[in-house]
Amino acid sequence: MITITVFGTTPPCAKCKRAEQEALKAAARFPGQVEVRKLDALGPEAQAYGLMVTPTIVLDGRVIGTGRVLPADQLAAEIQRALGR
């Protein structure tokens, strides 16, 4: 199972909401293989990544985007790489 974590603000700003929506769209292309989690950028999990800007997108423990919304197509390509396709 691949995990996409979207770190954003609480309450979420417009950019953080869009980042989560794009992650959900990308995950929908891989039924049962991708989990999307939304976590607070000020939470303890975020400290492990040294986050400085939101949104931050993490794919299986690797930061793949910071401060911008990654389109679903780009996320899907990253997921495919992670799945070894």
C-alpha positions as CSV (number, residue, x, y, z in Angstrom):
1,M,0.0,0.0,0.0
2,I,1.3,3.4,-1.0
3,T,0.7,6.3,1.3
4,I,0.3,9.9,0.2
5,T,0.4,12.3,3.1
6,V,-0.8,15.9,2.6
7,F,0.5,18.2,5.3
8,G,-1.5,21.4,5.5
9,T,-2.9,24.1,7.8
10,T,-5.8,23.7,10.2
11,P,-8.2,24.9,9.2
12,P,-7.1,24.1,5.6
13,C,-6.3,27.0,3.3
14,A,-7.5,26.9,-0.3
15,K,-4.2,25.5,-1.6
16,C,-4.1,22.8,1.0
17,K,-7.7,21.7,0.1
18,R,-6.7,21.6,-3.6
19,A,-3.6,19.5,-2.8
20,E,-5.7,17.0,-0.9
21,Q,-8.3,16.9,-3.8
22,E,-5.6,16.2,-6.3
23,A,-4.1,13.5,-4.2
24,L,-7.5,11.8,-3.9
25,K,-8.0,12.0,-7.7
26,A,-4.6,10.4,-8.2
27,A,-5.3,7.7,-5.6
28,A,-8.6,6.9,-7.3
29,R,-6.6,5.6,-10.3
30,F,-5.1,2.9,-8.2
31,P,-8.1,1.3,-6.3
32,G,-7.0,-0.4,-3.1
33,Q,-3.3,0.5,-3.6
34,V,-3.1,4.1,-2.4
35,E,-4.1,5.7,0.9
36,V,-4.3,9.5,1.3
37,R,-3.8,11.0,4.7
38,K,-4.3,14.7,5.6
39,L,-2.2,15.9,8.6
40,D,-1.6,19.2,10.3
41,A,1.7,20.9,9.3
42,L,2.2,21.8,12.9
43,G,1.7,18.2,14.2
44,P,4.4,15.8,15.5
45,E,4.6,13.9,12.2
46,A,5.4,17.0,10.3
47,Q,8.4,17.8,12.5
48,A,10.1,14.7,11.2
49,Y,10.2,16.3,7.7
50,G,11.2,19.8,8.9
51,L,8.3,21.4,7.1
52,M,8.6,25.1,6.3
53,V,5.7,25.6,3.8
54,T,2.3,24.2,3.0
55,P,1.1,22.2,1.4
56,T,3.8,19.5,1.6
57,I,3.2,16.2,-0.2
58,V,4.9,13.1,1.1
59,L,4.8,9.8,-0.9
60,D,5.8,6.8,1.2
61,G,8.1,8.9,3.4
62,R,9.7,10.9,0.6
63,V,8.8,14.6,0.2
64,I,7.8,15.1,-3.5
65,G,6.3,18.6,-3.3
66,T,6.3,21.7,-1.1
67,G,4.5,25.0,-1.3
68,R,2.4,24.1,-4.4
69,V,-0.4,21.9,-5.5
70,L,0.8,18.8,-7.4
71,P,-1.6,17.9,-10.3
72,A,-3.2,14.5,-10.1
73,D,-1.3,13.4,-13.3
74,Q,2.0,14.2,-11.7
75,L,1.1,12.4,-8.5
76,A,-0.2,9.4,-10.5
77,A,3.2,9.2,-12.3
78,E,5.0,9.2,-8.9
79,I,2.7,6.5,-7.6
80,Q,3.4,4.4,-10.7
81,R,7.1,4.7,-10.1
82,A,6.6,3.7,-6.4
83,L,4.6,0.7,-7.5
84,G,7.3,-0.3,-10.0
85,R,5.1,-0.1,-13.1
